[in-house]
Amino acid sequence: MSTLYVENLPEDLYEALRTQAREHGKSISAEVISLLRENIPTPDELARRRSLLQCARRLSARRPGSTWRFPTAEEMQRKDRLR
């Protein structure tokens, strides 16, 4: 496993990180790893996102010229009230 050192970390950011780690019951290192996993996509994650986007594009292109659209929130509420 690799090691990461961070220099010149602003004190207020360090304190916020330490507080968050304490609230989550983790060490500062474990909290940093969690934050990186949540916010930095790996090559596998990027590939998964590209695949999902391609699938969405295929689905949207499936019916060219279709006039179907998602109902607005207002339309859904009206329909729900009529039930």
N, CA, C and O of each residue as an XYZ file, in Angstrom:
332
protein
N       0.841     -1.170      0.000
C       0.000      0.000      0.000
C       0.891      1.240      0.000
O       1.941      1.266      0.642
N       0.464      2.247     -0.717
C       1.243      3.474     -0.835
C       1.045      4.372      0.378
O       0.081      4.235      1.132
N       1.980      5.286      0.541
C       1.914      6.258      1.629
C       1.799      7.643      1.011
O       2.445      7.945      0.007
N       0.976      8.474      1.618
C       0.772      9.834      1.142
C       1.052     10.796      2.281
O       0.491     10.663      3.369
N       1.916     11.760      2.031
C       2.204     12.803      3.011
C       1.657     14.110      2.462
O       1.803     14.403      1.276
N       1.040     14.878      3.313
C       0.500     16.171      2.897
C       1.189     17.252      3.707
O       1.143     17.241      4.937
N       1.821     18.176      3.024
C       2.500     19.270      3.703
C       1.665     20.540      3.581
O       0.861     20.688      2.661
N       1.871     21.445      4.518
C       1.241     22.767      4.504
C      -0.283     22.698      4.508
O      -0.950     23.513      3.870
N      -0.824     21.730      5.225
C      -2.272     21.609      5.364
C      -2.756     22.711      6.296
O      -2.271     22.811      7.423
N      -3.706     23.547      5.855
C      -4.188     24.617      6.720
C      -4.766     24.062      8.028
O      -5.444     23.034      8.033
N      -4.491     24.746      9.114
C      -4.892     24.276     10.435
C      -6.407     24.085     10.541
O      -6.863     23.105     11.132
N      -7.188     25.004      9.980
C      -8.638     24.875     10.076
C      -9.149     23.648      9.331
O     -10.099     23.003      9.774
N      -8.521     23.321      8.195
C      -8.893     22.133      7.445
C      -8.521     20.871      8.221
O      -9.287     19.907      8.251
N      -7.355     20.880      8.841
C      -6.930     19.738      9.651
C      -7.887     19.527     10.823
O      -8.254     18.391     11.125
N      -8.288     20.595     11.473
C      -9.208     20.483     12.609
C     -10.563     19.948     12.154
O     -11.166     19.120     12.837
N     -11.038     20.417     11.009
C     -12.310     19.927     10.474
C     -12.213     18.433     10.150
O     -13.144     17.671     10.412
N     -11.088     18.028      9.583
C     -10.862     16.619      9.263
C     -10.815     15.777     10.534
O     -11.408     14.701     10.595
N     -10.108     16.272     11.543
C     -10.008     15.546     12.805
C     -11.386     15.420     13.468
O     -11.724     14.361     13.996
N     -12.169     16.481     13.441
C     -13.514     16.449     14.020
C     -14.390     15.442     13.290
O     -15.092     14.650     13.918
N     -14.347     15.475     11.963
C     -15.155     14.541     11.174
C     -14.733     13.099     11.429
O     -15.581     12.215     11.548
N     -13.434     12.858     11.513
C     -12.942     11.507     11.789
C     -13.434     11.036     13.151
O     -13.857      9.889     13.297
N     -13.383     11.904     14.134
C     -13.844     11.549     15.475
C     -15.343     11.227     15.453
O     -15.781     10.263     16.080
N     -16.128     12.040     14.727
C     -17.574     11.806     14.634
C     -17.895     10.477     13.969
O     -18.891      9.837     14.303
N     -17.060     10.063     13.034
C     -17.277      8.793     12.332
C     -16.580      7.620     13.016
O     -16.656      6.486     12.543
N     -15.908      7.892     14.120
C     -15.228      6.825     14.850
C     -14.041      6.245     14.102
O     -13.763      5.049     14.190
N     -13.338      7.105     13.359
C     -12.207      6.654     12.553
C     -10.960      7.447     12.919
O     -11.024      8.502     13.550
N      -9.832      6.903     12.504
C      -8.593      7.668     12.597
C      -8.602      8.703     11.478
O      -9.410      8.616     10.553
N      -7.712      9.674     11.560
C      -7.632     10.680     10.505
C      -7.252     10.012      9.182
O      -7.791     10.363      8.133
N      -6.340      9.066      9.230
C      -5.932      8.360      8.005
C      -7.103      7.617      7.373
O      -7.309      7.687      6.162
N      -7.864      6.909      8.195
C      -9.022      6.168      7.674
C     -10.059      7.127      7.100
O     -10.689      6.823      6.086
N     -10.241      8.273      7.734
C     -11.195      9.258      7.233
C     -10.736      9.821      5.890
O     -11.549      9.990      4.982
N      -9.453     10.110      5.758
C      -8.916     10.607      4.481
C      -9.125      9.574      3.386
O      -9.522      9.923      2.274
N      -8.863      8.315      3.683
C      -9.068      7.252      2.690
C     -10.531      7.180      2.290
O     -10.834      7.039      1.106
N     -11.450      7.272      3.254
C     -12.883      7.263      2.940
C     -13.254      8.432      2.037
O     -13.987      8.256      1.063
N     -12.757      9.615      2.352
C     -13.064     10.794      1.539
C     -12.511     10.659      0.124
O     -13.172     11.037     -0.844
N     -11.303     10.122      0.003
C     -10.728      9.919     -1.324
C     -11.526      8.894     -2.121
O     -11.769      9.091     -3.312
N     -11.935      7.803     -1.478
C     -12.730      6.780     -2.171
C     -14.058      7.342     -2.659
O     -14.525      6.981     -3.740
N     -14.665      8.214     -1.876
C     -15.953      8.797     -2.247
C     -15.821      9.832     -3.356
O     -16.764     10.034     -4.122
N     -14.673     10.489     -3.457
C     -14.569     11.650     -4.333
C     -13.607     11.532     -5.503
O     -13.642     12.368     -6.407
N     -12.755     10.525     -5.511
C     -11.791     10.363     -6.600
C     -12.112      9.065     -7.332
O     -11.889      7.983     -6.788
N     -12.632      9.151     -8.558
C     -12.987      7.925     -9.270
C     -11.740      7.167     -9.751
O     -10.794      7.759    -10.271
N     -11.770      5.863     -9.564
C     -10.699      4.997    -10.056
C     -10.944      4.706    -11.543
O     -12.028      4.993    -12.051
N      -9.967      4.148    -12.237
C     -10.199      3.783    -13.651
C     -11.396      2.832    -13.811
O     -12.141      2.948    -14.783
N     -11.589      1.904    -12.883
C     -12.741      0.998    -12.952
C     -14.049      1.767    -12.803
O     -15.018      1.488    -13.510
N     -14.082      2.732    -11.887
C     -15.277      3.533    -11.683
C     -15.569      4.384    -12.912
O     -16.726      4.510    -13.313
N     -14.541      4.966    -13.512
C     -14.737      5.755    -14.732
C     -15.281      4.888    -15.864
O     -16.146      5.326    -16.622
N     -14.774      3.660    -15.979
C     -15.267      2.737    -17.002
C     -16.734      2.391    -16.747
O     -17.529      2.316    -17.683
N     -17.087      2.182    -15.485
C     -18.474      1.881    -15.143
C     -19.383      3.054    -15.491
O     -20.482      2.860    -16.011
N     -18.928      4.259    -15.206
C     -19.720      5.455    -15.529
C     -19.892      5.615    -17.037
O     -20.975      5.965    -17.507
N     -18.816      5.357    -17.801
C     -18.912      5.452    -19.263
C     -19.911      4.429    -19.799
O     -20.708      4.729    -20.688
N     -19.856      3.228    -19.248
C     -20.776      2.175    -19.667
C     -22.222      2.571    -19.363
O     -23.114      2.365    -20.187
N     -22.444      3.130    -18.196
C     -23.785      3.570    -17.817
C     -24.276      4.688    -18.739
O     -25.440      4.696    -19.140
N     -23.398      5.622    -19.072
C     -23.757      6.709    -19.976
C     -24.101      6.177    -21.363
O     -25.068      6.624    -21.979
N     -23.312      5.224    -21.855
C     -23.602      4.629    -23.160
C     -24.952      3.936    -23.156
O     -25.707      4.037    -24.123
N     -25.260      3.235    -22.076
C     -26.546      2.551    -21.952
C     -27.689      3.567    -21.963
O     -28.702      3.359    -22.630
N     -27.524      4.660    -21.226
C     -28.552      5.697    -21.188
C     -28.744      6.320    -22.572
O     -29.871      6.592    -22.985
N     -27.654      6.539    -23.274
C     -27.757      7.104    -24.623
C     -28.462      6.150    -25.577
O     -29.260      6.580    -26.410
N     -28.168      4.839    -25.459
C     -28.849      3.855    -26.307
C     -30.349      3.845    -26.018
O     -31.168      3.779    -26.934
N     -30.694      3.911    -24.741
C     -32.108      3.916    -24.380
C     -32.817      5.165    -24.894
O     -33.948      5.086    -25.372
N     -32.162      6.306    -24.798
C     -32.809      7.533    -25.256
C     -32.904      7.585    -26.780
O     -33.800      8.233    -27.320
N     -32.001      6.918    -27.468
C     -32.024      6.910    -28.935
C     -32.897      5.788    -29.481
O     -33.097      5.693    -30.692
N     -33.409      4.954    -28.617
C     -34.177      3.786    -29.028
C     -35.435      4.161    -29.808
O     -35.815      3.459    -30.746
N     -36.077      5.250    -29.430
C     -37.301      5.671    -30.096
C     -37.095      7.046    -30.735
O     -37.506      8.060    -30.170
N     -36.480      7.082    -31.875
C     -36.297      8.395    -32.502
C     -37.654      8.988    -32.883
O     -38.529      8.297    -33.406
N     -37.802     10.252    -32.615
C     -39.043     10.928    -32.952
C     -40.160     10.711    -31.954
O     -41.270     11.207    -32.146
N     -39.886      9.988    -30.908
C     -40.921      9.741    -29.906
C     -41.272     11.043    -29.196
O     -40.396     11.859    -28.908
N     -42.535     11.226    -28.924
C     -42.973     12.436    -28.224
C     -43.137     12.178    -26.737
O     -43.499     13.085    -25.989
N     -42.874     10.947    -26.297
C     -43.016     10.630    -24.880
C     -41.982     11.385    -24.068
O     -40.836     11.541    -24.489
N     -42.396     11.849    -22.905
C     -41.488     12.546    -22.002
C     -41.888     12.203    -20.573
O     -42.988     11.708    -20.327
N     -41.003     12.465    -19.653
C     -41.322     12.264    -18.249
C     -42.319     13.331    -17.819
O     -42.202     14.490    -18.217
N     -43.314     12.938    -16.997
C     -44.276     13.943    -16.524
C     -43.615     14.891    -15.535
O     -42.658     14.529    -14.851
N     -44.136     16.104    -15.472
C     -43.623     17.074    -14.510
C     -44.145     16.695    -13.128
O     -45.068     15.890    -13.003
N     -43.556     17.273    -12.110
C     -44.013     17.010    -10.737
C     -45.468     17.435    -10.580
O     -46.244     16.761     -9.902
N     -45.835     18.536    -11.198
C     -47.212     19.020    -11.120
C     -48.185     18.035    -11.759
O     -49.259     17.776    -11.214
N     -47.814     17.488    -12.907
C     -48.667     16.510    -13.576
C     -48.814     15.242    -12.736
O     -49.900     14.667    -12.662
N     -47.736     14.811    -12.110
C     -47.815     13.613    -11.260
C     -48.709     13.861    -10.045
O     -49.462     12.974     -9.642
N     -48.634     15.050     -9.463
C     -49.484     15.366     -8.317
C     -50.954     15.381     -8.727
O     -51.800     14.850     -8.008
N     -51.264     15.978     -9.863
C     -52.658     15.995    -10.333
C     -53.184     14.581    -10.545
O     -54.297     14.253    -10.134
N     -52.375     13.755    -11.186
C     -52.780     12.373    -11.443
C     -52.997     11.630    -10.135
O     -53.949     10.861     -9.996
N     -52.105     11.865     -9.174
C     -52.211     11.211     -7.867
C     -53.493     11.635     -7.140
O     -54.138     10.816     -6.486
N     -53.856     12.909     -7.254
C     -55.076     13.397     -6.595
C     -56.335     12.786     -7.185
O     -57.336     12.630     -6.485
N     -56.294     12.441     -8.455
C     -57.469     11.877     -9.110
C     -57.702     10.397     -8.770
O     -58.751      9.834     -9.084
N     -56.705      9.782     -8.122
C     -56.876      8.369     -7.758
C     -57.812      8.197     -6.611
O     -58.064      7.070     -6.183
